[in-house]
């Protein structure tokens, strides 16, 4: 299994996600906390943070954050690959 790091953009259930926390457990297996990464701004007052990447602007949907088995999260093999530090810092600040 490939190593997962905070800020990596990967896929879970065919959806692009950002890894927010690692070294968790879920049902006795290694797990990570992920949040969807989408192009469109969320409607209403949904918790989300806008982040800029070298590819485009995205929204990290904190209202849909979940803990999943690490083995179910795979590499996206598409850009942007990972969040830059300013975007990741903003997401982690809002997550607390």
RAVENQUI-V946726 format. One record per residue. RES is the residue in one small letter. OMEGA is omega in whole degrees, -180 to 180 (* if undefined). NEAR is the number of other C-alpha atoms within 12 Angstrom. D_CENTER is the distance of its C-alpha to the mean C-alpha in whole Angstrom. Layout:
RES/OMEGA/NEAR/D_CENTER
RES/OMEGA/NEAR/D_CENTER
This chain:
x/180/11/18
x/179/12/16
x/177/18/15
x/-180/31/11
x/177/25/10
x/-180/28/8
x/179/33/7
x/175/37/7
x/-175/35/6
x/177/38/7
x/174/30/9
x/-177/27/10
x/177/17/13
x/179/14/13
x/179/19/10
x/-178/31/8
x/174/42/4
x/176/47/1
x/-177/44/4
x/178/40/6
x/178/29/9
x/178/24/11
x/173/21/15
x/174/21/15
x/179/17/17
x/-177/18/17
x/177/11/21
x/-179/11/22
x/175/15/19
x/-178/22/17
x/176/26/13
x/174/34/10
x/-178/35/8
x/174/42/4
x/179/37/4
x/176/35/6
x/-174/44/6
x/179/26/10
x/-173/21/13
x/178/17/15
x/180/19/16
x/180/21/15
x/175/11/19
x/-176/8/21
x/178/11/19
x/179/15/16
x/179/22/14
x/178/31/11
x/177/33/11
x/179/27/12
x/177/32/11
x/176/24/14
x/179/24/13
x/180/14/16
x/-173/15/16
x/173/17/15
x/-180/21/14
x/173/31/11
x/173/33/10
x/-175/40/7
x/-179/33/8
x/177/31/9
x/179/22/12
x/178/21/10
x/179/25/8
x/176/24/10
x/-178/29/11
x/177/30/11
x/-177/27/14
x/-179/32/13
x/-180/22/15
x/-180/25/14
x/-175/33/10
x/179/29/12
x/-179/29/12
x/-178/22/12
x/174/13/15
x/177/15/14
x/3/20/14
x/176/25/12
x/177/27/11
x/177/33/9
x/174/35/9
x/-175/22/12
x/-180/17/14
x/178/17/15
x/180/28/11
x/178/30/10
x/179/19/13
x/179/23/13
x/-177/36/9
x/178/27/11
x/180/15/14
x/-178/18/13
x/-177/23/11
x/*/11/15
